Amino acid sequence: MNVKGNPTRTIWPGPDGTSVEIIDQTVLPHRYEIAVLRTLDDAAHAIRAMLVRGAPLIGATAAWGVWLAMQNDASDAALTRAYDTLFATRPTAVNLRWALDRARTRLSPLPESERATAARALAIEVCDEDVGINHAIGQAGLALIRDIAAQKPAGQPVNILTHCNAGWLATVDWGTATSPIYQAHDAGIAVHVWVDETRPRNQGFNLTAWELLNHGVPHTVIVDNAGGHLMQHGQVDLCIVGTDRTTATGDVCNKIGTYLKALAAHDNGVPFYVALPSPTIDWTVRDGVAEIPIEERSGDEVTHIAGLGPDGTVTTIQIPPTGSPAANPAFDVTPARLVTGLITERGVCPASAAGLKNLFPDQSI
Ligand SMILES: CSC[C@H]1O[C@H](OP(=O)(O)O)[C@H](O)[C@@H]1O
């Protein structure tokens, strides 16, 4: 999307021809900085420390990480090390495995002399595909928003609640949950977005609010626990969230707290949609709660919070008393029964095996 008027992606090949550049998402929204990745370990660190995050962007970064590795050593052992190093970074987003399997399949049959060039081409392919998929998700979701807008009094915005950041910062461009929002806004449809803070890492406040502000989309930041109240009072027309892994039966793994939003939406009859690029579907899993690995991150993310201090510098402070243990599951699973529909690049379908099979008949479930 545009940053200071310049069309920008979240990840791109560096001008030196050997590095990769990313937006460092750990310093947003108060600083905008570009980080340079030069090695496999740089790419692994960027994923693990969440300089880049979001399932599609994690997959894209892994593809670029394989290229960084192949430039130095394109042996079978190096390819295996690249796969294992990147795979070990974060366990939940299935795009990571998808991108690494795709790289291994593409590169293994090639002579070592051709692997770096092929890895670079694959990384570009993965990124360009992501942009196309997300734009198509936006078109499919735009139709939903347009239908809701048609039923509202003239000038009344469609109120959309989203959780975490499934924006262009979570992908290579457009985002998944935000793509319909951007396309509706750009089409002149009045939209307003309730932006959940999304504790503990505040991807909503730090990233989604920054995105929407930059694109001029009306929004209001709210605490995580306000969504149910807003739904009870008719202030939410639609929920759209992202996903890190969706099962073949439509169970949705997403940022912690998504399940609670889905429960509130179900209780209040608010449509709850999930923007789902097909690389985020795990066709090998049927029971999300039982089978999807949930990342447990450092308790420090729960006990400490960063923000802009009165002196204009970013400061981190501790909230609970020293010594109180913290738990930090980073994701939860929303059962398909609570999901109104899945917005994919091939259109919208019910959150069910039949719904997914209808859109993706080429996949074996
Ligand atoms: C379009 S994927 C976005 C998805 O990823 C986020 O998790 P994280 O920031 O920890 O990578 C969150 O679950 C978003 O919905």
The ligand as an SDF file (V2000), in Angstrom:
LIG
                    3D

 15 15  0  0  0  0  0  0  0  0999 V2000
   -3.1060  -12.4750    7.3700 C   0  0  0  0  0  0  0  0  0  0  0  0
   -2.3800  -13.3870    8.6350 S   0  0  0  0  0  0  0  0  0  0  0  0
   -2.6330  -12.3070    9.9630 C   0  0  0  0  0  0  0  0  0  0  0  0
   -2.6590  -13.0190   11.2700 C   0  0  0  0  0  0  0  0  0  0  0  0
   -1.3330  -13.1830   11.8180 O   0  0  0  0  0  0  0  0  0  0  0  0
   -1.3120  -12.5730   13.0950 C   0  0  0  0  0  0  0  0  0  0  0  0
   -0.5120  -13.2390   14.0140 O   0  0  0  0  0  0  0  0  0  0  0  0
    0.9800  -12.6660   14.3020 P   0  0  0  0  0  0  0  0  0  0  0  0
    0.8970  -11.1710   14.3220 O   0  0  0  0  0  0  0  0  0  0  0  0
    1.3330  -13.2780   15.6560 O   0  0  0  0  0  0  0  0  0  0  0  0
    1.8430  -13.2090   13.1970 O   0  0  0  0  0  0  0  0  0  0  0  0
   -2.7550  -12.6040   13.5340 C   0  0  0  0  0  0  0  0  0  0  0  0
   -3.1620  -13.8950   13.9420 O   0  0  0  0  0  0  0  0  0  0  0  0
   -3.4150  -12.1950   12.2580 C   0  0  0  0  0  0  0  0  0  0  0  0
   -4.7990  -12.4060   12.1630 O   0  0  0  0  0  0  0  0  0  0  0  0
  1  2  1  0
  2  3  1  0
  3  4  1  0
  4  5  1  0
  4 14  1  0
  5  6  1  0
  6  7  1  0
  6 12  1  0
  7  8  1  0
  8  9  2  0
  8 10  1  0
  8 11  1  0
 12 13  1  0
 12 14  1  0
 14 15  1  0
M  END
$$$$
